[in-house]
């Protein structure tokens, strides 16, 4: 089993979604980058019919900007940004208690190692579970390089 297939889910995150190209983004509701939820939702809508999914991973490690409960986070995302992509339970992305998904994505032996720098850092994961690319928090979901990377992953 791939390490990231054990991400703890709510909102019905199916294990099968980890066999598709997908993009992981640590997210937060009270961050200056929170409007990126709209762009993430647009990517999810645009490419989900081709087997792509965005997966949101709420994290409260950066300035305490995701303080809510799982129910509050879901309500905020759905009511404010019409988010329908899968979301996991709140996780830790850096430090000794880092979730194993982030050990895989950014640990010492990862393709793109290093601590997560802020909310909305993104990873593109290929069909075979390989980390294809890492994008910084300020890379907008509609960034040309990011969109091209998604399209290349879907074509592979």
FIFI-126269 format. One record per residue: y negated, z, x negated of N, C-alpha, C in turn. Coordinates in Angstrom, 1 decimal. Example, Ala and Ser with C-alpha at 12.3 -4.5 7.8 and 13.67 -1.06 7.14 Angstrom:
REM residues 2
NODE    n_y    n_z    n_x   ca_y   ca_z   ca_x    c_y    c_z    c_x
NODE    5.7    7.8  -13.2    4.5    7.8  -12.3    3.3    7.8  -13.2
NODE    2.2    7.1  -12.8    1.1    7.1  -13.7    0.0    7.9  -12.9
//
This chain:
REM residues 156
NODE    n_y    n_z    n_x   ca_y   ca_z   ca_x    c_y    c_z    c_x
NODE    1.2    0.0   -0.8    0.0    0.0    0.0   -1.2    0.0   -0.9
NODE   -2.2   -0.9   -0.6   -3.4   -0.9   -1.3   -4.2    0.4   -1.0
NODE   -4.9    0.9   -2.0   -5.6    2.2   -1.8   -6.6    2.2   -0.7
NODE   -7.3    1.1   -0.5   -8.3    1.1    0.5   -7.8    1.0    2.0
NODE   -6.5    0.7    2.1   -5.9    0.6    3.5   -5.8    2.0    4.1
NODE   -6.1    3.0    3.4   -6.0    4.4    4.0   -7.3    5.0    4.3
NODE   -8.4    4.1    4.5   -9.7    4.7    4.9   -9.5    5.3    6.2
NODE  -10.1    6.4    6.4  -10.0    7.2    7.6  -10.9    6.6    8.7
NODE  -10.4    6.3    9.8  -11.1    5.5   10.8  -11.4    6.2   12.1
NODE  -12.5    5.8   12.7  -12.7    6.0   14.1  -13.3    4.7   14.6
NODE  -13.4    4.6   15.9  -13.8    3.3   16.6  -12.7    2.3   16.3
NODE  -11.4    2.7   16.3  -10.3    1.7   16.2  -10.3    0.8   15.1
NODE  -10.5    1.3   13.9  -10.5    0.4   12.7   -9.0    0.1   12.4
NODE   -8.6   -1.2   12.7   -7.1   -1.5   12.5   -6.8   -1.7   11.0
NODE   -5.6   -1.3   10.6   -5.2   -1.5    9.2   -5.2   -3.0    8.9
NODE   -4.9   -3.9   10.0   -4.8   -5.3    9.7   -6.2   -5.9    9.2
NODE   -7.3   -5.2    9.5   -8.6   -5.8    9.0   -8.6   -5.8    7.5
NODE   -7.8   -5.0    6.8   -7.8   -4.9    5.4   -7.1   -6.1    4.7
NODE   -6.5   -7.0    5.5   -5.8   -8.1    5.0   -6.7   -9.4    5.1
NODE   -7.9   -9.2    5.5   -8.9  -10.3    5.7  -10.0  -10.1    4.7
NODE  -10.7  -11.2    4.4  -12.0  -11.0    3.6  -12.9  -10.0    4.4
NODE  -13.5   -9.1    3.7  -14.3   -8.2    4.4  -15.4   -7.7    3.4
NODE  -16.3   -7.0    4.0  -17.4   -6.5    3.2  -17.6   -5.0    3.5
NODE  -17.6   -4.2    2.6  -17.8   -2.8    2.7  -19.2   -2.5    2.4
NODE  -19.9   -1.6    3.2  -21.2   -1.2    2.9  -21.3    0.3    3.3
NODE  -21.8    1.1    2.3  -22.0    2.5    2.7  -23.4    2.5    3.4
NODE  -23.4    3.1    4.6  -24.5    3.0    5.5  -25.1    4.4    5.8
NODE  -26.3    4.4    6.3  -27.0    5.6    6.7  -28.0    5.3    7.8
NODE  -28.2    6.2    8.7  -29.0    6.0    9.9  -30.5    6.4    9.7
NODE  -30.8    7.2    8.6  -32.2    7.6    8.4  -32.7    7.1    7.1
NODE  -32.4    5.9    6.7  -32.8    5.4    5.4  -33.7    4.2    5.7
NODE  -34.6    4.0    4.7  -35.5    2.8    4.8  -34.8    1.5    4.9
NODE  -33.5    1.5    4.5  -32.8    0.2    4.5  -31.9    0.1    5.8
NODE  -32.0    1.1    6.7  -31.2    1.1    7.9  -31.4   -0.2    8.7
NODE  -32.5   -0.8    8.8  -32.6   -2.1    9.5  -31.6   -3.2    9.0
NODE  -31.0   -3.0    7.9  -29.9   -3.9    7.4  -28.7   -3.9    8.4
NODE  -28.6   -2.9    9.2  -27.5   -2.9   10.3  -27.6   -4.2   11.1
NODE  -28.8   -4.7   11.4  -29.0   -5.9   12.2  -28.4   -7.1   11.4
NODE  -28.7   -7.2   10.2  -28.1   -8.3    9.4  -26.6   -8.2    9.2
NODE  -26.1   -7.0    9.0  -24.7   -6.8    8.9  -24.0   -7.2   10.2
NODE  -24.6   -6.9   11.3  -24.0   -7.3   12.6  -24.0   -8.8   12.7
NODE  -25.1   -9.4   12.3  -25.2  -10.9   12.4  -24.1  -11.5   11.6
NODE  -23.8  -11.0   10.4  -22.7  -11.5    9.5  -21.4  -11.4   10.2
NODE  -21.2  -10.2   10.8  -19.9   -9.9   11.5  -19.7  -10.9   12.6
NODE  -20.8  -11.1   13.4  -20.7  -12.1   14.5  -20.5  -13.5   14.0
NODE  -21.2  -13.9   13.0  -21.1  -15.3   12.5  -19.8  -15.6   11.9
NODE  -19.1  -14.7   11.2  -17.9  -15.0   10.5  -16.6  -14.4   11.0
NODE  -16.7  -13.5   12.0  -15.5  -12.8   12.5  -14.5  -13.8   13.0
NODE  -14.9  -14.9   13.6  -14.0  -15.9   14.2  -13.2  -16.6   13.0
NODE  -13.7  -16.5   11.8  -13.0  -17.1   10.7  -12.2  -16.0    9.9
NODE  -12.1  -14.8   10.4  -11.3  -13.8    9.8  -12.0  -12.8    8.9
NODE  -13.3  -12.8    9.0  -14.2  -11.9    8.2  -14.6  -10.7    9.0
NODE  -14.7   -9.6    8.3  -15.2   -8.4    9.0  -16.1   -7.6    8.1
NODE  -17.2   -7.0    8.7  -18.0   -6.0    8.0  -17.4   -4.7    8.3
NODE  -17.3   -3.8    7.4  -16.9   -2.4    7.6  -17.9   -1.5    7.1
NODE  -18.5   -0.7    8.0  -19.5    0.3    7.7  -18.8    1.6    7.3
NODE  -19.4    2.2    6.2  -18.8    3.5    5.7  -20.0    4.5    5.6
NODE  -20.2    5.3    6.7  -21.3    6.2    6.6  -21.1    7.2    5.5
NODE  -22.3    7.6    4.9  -22.3    8.5    3.7  -23.6    9.3    3.8
NODE  -23.5   10.6    3.5  -24.6   11.5    3.6  -25.0   11.9    2.2
NODE  -24.6   11.3    1.1  -24.9   11.7   -0.2  -26.3   11.4   -0.7
NODE  -27.0   10.5   -0.1  -28.3   10.0   -0.6  -29.4   10.5    0.2
NODE  -30.0   11.6   -0.2  -31.1   12.2    0.6  -30.7   12.8    1.9
NODE  -29.5   13.0    2.2  -29.0   13.6    3.4  -29.4   12.6    4.6
NODE  -29.3   11.3    4.4  -29.8   10.4    5.4  -28.8    9.9    6.4
NODE  -27.6   10.6    6.4  -26.6   10.3    7.4  -26.1   11.7    7.9
NODE  -26.9   12.5    8.5  -26.5   13.9    8.9  -25.7   14.0   10.1
NODE  -25.7   13.0   11.0  -25.1   13.1   12.3  -23.6   13.2   12.3
NODE  -23.1   13.6   13.5  -21.7   13.6   13.7  -21.2   12.1   13.9
NODE  -19.9   12.0   13.9  -19.4   10.6   14.1  -19.9   10.0   15.4
NODE  -19.8   10.8   16.5  -20.3   10.4   17.8  -21.8   10.0   17.7
NODE  -22.6   10.8   17.0  -24.0   10.5   16.9  -24.3    9.2   16.1
NODE  -23.5    9.0   15.1  -23.6    7.8   14.2  -23.3    6.6   15.1
NODE  -22.2    6.6   15.8  -21.7    5.5   16.6  -22.8    5.2   17.7
NODE  -23.3    6.2   18.3  -24.3    6.0   19.4  -25.5    5.4   18.8
NODE  -26.0    5.9   17.7  -27.2    5.3   17.0  -27.0    3.8   16.7
NODE  -25.9    3.5   16.1  -25.6    2.1   15.6  -25.5    1.2   16.8
NODE  -24.8    1.6   17.8  -24.6    0.8   19.0  -25.9    0.6   19.8
NODE  -26.6    1.7   20.0  -27.8    1.6   20.9  -29.0    1.0   20.2
NODE  -29.1    1.2   18.9  -30.3    0.7   18.1  -30.1   -0.7   17.6
NODE  -28.8   -1.0   17.1  -28.6   -2.2   16.4  -27.4   -3.0   17.0
NODE  -26.9   -2.6   18.1  -25.8   -3.3   18.8  -24.6   -3.6   17.9
NODE  -24.4   -2.6   17.0  -23.3   -2.7   16.0  -21.9   -2.7   16.7
NODE  -21.1   -3.7   16.4  -19.7   -3.8   17.0  -18.7   -3.8   15.9
NODE  -19.1   -3.9   14.6  -18.2   -4.0   13.5  -17.6   -2.6   13.3
NODE  -16.4   -2.5   12.7  -15.7   -1.3   12.5  -16.5   -0.3   11.6
NODE  -16.4    1.0   11.9  -17.0    2.0   11.1  -15.9    3.0   10.7
NODE  -16.0    3.6    9.5  -15.1    4.7    9.2  -15.7    6.0    9.5
NODE  -15.0    7.0    9.3  -15.6    8.4    9.3  -16.5    8.5    8.1
NODE  -17.4    9.5    8.1  -18.2    9.7    7.0  -17.4   10.0    5.7
NODE  -17.8    9.4    4.6  -17.0    9.6    3.4  -18.0    9.9    2.2
NODE  -17.4   10.3    1.1  -18.1   10.6   -0.1  -17.8    9.4   -1.1
NODE  -18.9    8.9   -1.6  -18.8    7.6   -2.5  -19.0    7.9   -3.9
NODE  -19.5    9.1   -4.3  -19.7    9.4   -5.8  -19.2   10.8   -6.0
NODE  -18.8   11.1   -7.2  -18.5   12.5   -7.6  -17.0   12.8   -7.5
NODE  -16.7   14.1   -7.8  -15.3   14.5   -7.8  -14.6   14.3   -6.5
NODE  -15.3   14.4   -5.4  -14.6   14.2   -4.1  -14.7   12.8   -3.5
NODE  -15.0   11.9   -4.4  -15.2   10.5   -4.0  -13.9   10.0   -3.3
NODE  -14.1    9.3   -2.2  -13.0    8.8   -1.4  -12.2    7.7   -2.2
NODE  -10.9    7.7   -2.1  -10.1    6.8   -2.9  -10.5    5.3   -2.7
NODE  -11.1    4.9   -1.6  -11.6    3.6   -1.4  -12.7    3.3   -2.5
NODE  -13.5    4.2   -2.7  -14.6    4.0   -3.7  -14.1    4.2   -5.2
NODE  -13.0    4.9   -5.4  -12.3    4.8   -6.7  -11.9    3.4   -6.9
NODE  -11.3    2.7   -5.9  -10.9    1.4   -6.1  -12.0    0.4   -6.3
NODE  -13.1    0.6   -5.5  -14.2   -0.3   -5.5  -15.1   -0.1   -6.8
NODE  -15.3    1.1   -7.2  -16.3    1.4   -8.2  -15.9    2.3   -9.3
NODE  -14.6    2.7   -9.3  -14.1    3.6  -10.3  -14.1    3.0  -11.7
NODE  -13.7    3.7  -12.7  -13.7    3.3  -14.1  -12.9    2.0  -14.3
NODE  -11.8    1.8  -13.6  -10.9    0.6  -13.8  -11.2   -0.5  -12.8
NODE  -12.3   -0.3  -12.0  -12.7   -1.3  -11.0  -13.3   -2.6  -11.7
NODE  -13.3   -3.7  -10.9  -14.0   -4.9  -11.4  -15.5   -4.7  -11.6
NODE  -16.1   -3.9  -10.8  -17.5   -3.6  -10.8  -17.7   -2.1  -10.8
NODE  -17.4   -1.4  -12.0  -17.5    0.0  -12.0  -18.9    0.6  -12.0
NODE  -19.0    1.8  -11.7  -20.2    2.5  -11.7  -20.5    3.2  -10.4
NODE  -21.3    4.3  -10.5  -21.6    5.0   -9.3  -22.4    4.2   -8.3
NODE  -22.2    4.5   -7.0  -23.0    3.9   -6.0  -24.4    4.4   -6.1
NODE  -25.4    3.5   -6.1  -26.8    3.9   -6.4  -27.6    4.4   -5.2
NODE  -27.3    3.8   -4.0  -28.0    4.2   -2.8  -27.3    3.7   -1.6
NODE  -27.8    4.0   -0.4  -27.2    3.5    0.8  -27.3    2.0    0.9
NODE  -26.4    1.4    1.6  -26.3    0.0    1.8  -25.9   -0.8    0.6
NODE  -25.2   -0.2   -0.4  -24.6   -1.0   -1.5  -23.4   -1.7   -0.9
NODE  -23.2   -2.9   -1.3  -22.1   -3.7   -0.6  -21.1   -4.3   -1.6
NODE  -19.9   -4.4   -1.1  -18.8   -5.0   -1.8  -18.1   -6.1   -1.0
NODE  -17.9   -7.2   -1.6  -17.1   -8.3   -0.9  -15.7   -8.2   -1.4
NODE  -14.8   -8.1   -0.5  -13.3   -8.0   -0.8  -12.6   -9.2   -0.3
NODE  -11.8   -9.8   -1.1  -11.1  -11.0   -0.8   -9.8  -10.8    0.0
NODE   -9.2  -11.9    0.4   -8.0  -11.8    1.3   -6.9  -11.0    0.6
NODE   -6.8  -11.0   -0.7   -5.7  -10.3   -1.4   -6.1   -8.9   -1.9
NODE   -7.2   -8.5   -1.4   -7.7   -7.1   -1.7   -8.5   -7.0   -3.0
NODE   -8.8   -8.1   -3.6   -9.5   -8.0   -4.9  -11.0   -7.9   -4.6
NODE  -11.7   -7.1   -5.4  -13.2   -7.0   -5.3  -13.8   -8.2   -5.9
NODE  -14.4   -9.0   -5.0  -15.0  -10.3   -5.5  -16.4  -10.2   -6.0
NODE  -17.2   -9.3   -5.4  -18.6   -9.2   -5.9  -19.1   -7.8   -5.3
NODE  -20.1   -7.4   -6.1  -20.9   -6.1   -5.7  -22.3   -6.5   -5.5
NODE  -23.0   -6.0   -4.5  -24.4   -6.3   -4.2  -25.1   -5.0   -4.1
NODE  -26.3   -5.0   -4.7  -27.1   -3.8   -4.6  -27.7   -3.5   -3.2
NODE  -28.2   -2.3   -3.0  -28.7   -1.8   -1.7  -29.8   -2.7   -1.2
NODE  -30.6   -3.2   -2.0  -31.8   -4.1   -1.6  -31.4   -5.5   -1.3
NODE  -30.2   -5.9   -1.6  -29.7   -7.3   -1.3  -29.5   -7.3    0.2
NODE  -30.3   -8.1    0.9  -30.3   -8.2    2.3  -29.0   -8.9    2.8
NODE  -28.5   -8.6    4.0  -27.3   -9.3    4.4  -27.4  -10.8    4.6
NODE  -28.6  -11.3    4.7  -28.8  -12.8    4.8  -29.2  -13.4    3.5
NODE  -29.1  -12.7    2.4  -29.3  -13.2    1.1  -28.4  -14.4    0.8
NODE  -29.0  -15.5    0.3  -28.3  -16.7    0.0  -27.0  -16.5   -0.8
NODE  -27.2  -15.8   -1.9  -26.0  -15.6   -2.8  -24.9  -14.8   -2.1
NODE  -25.3  -13.8   -1.3  -24.3  -13.1   -0.6  -23.5  -13.9    0.5
NODE  -24.3  -14.7    1.2  -23.7  -15.6    2.2  -22.8  -16.6    1.6
NODE  -23.2  -17.2    0.4  -22.4  -18.2   -0.3  -21.1  -17.5   -0.7
NODE  -21.2  -16.3   -1.2  -20.0  -15.6   -1.6  -19.0  -15.4   -0.5
NODE  -19.5  -15.0    0.7  -18.7  -14.8    1.9  -18.0  -16.2    2.2
NODE  -18.8  -17.2    2.2  -18.2  -18.5    2.6  -17.1  -19.0    1.6
NODE  -17.4  -18.7    0.3  -16.4  -19.1   -0.7  -15.1  -18.2   -0.5
NODE  -15.3  -17.0   -0.2  -14.1  -16.1    0.0  -13.3  -16.6    1.2
NODE  -14.0  -17.0    2.3  -13.3  -17.6    3.5  -12.6  -18.9    3.2
NODE  -13.1  -19.7    2.3  -12.5  -21.0    2.0  -11.4  -20.9    1.0
NODE  -11.3  -19.8    0.3  -10.2  -19.6   -0.7   -8.9  -19.4   -0.1
//
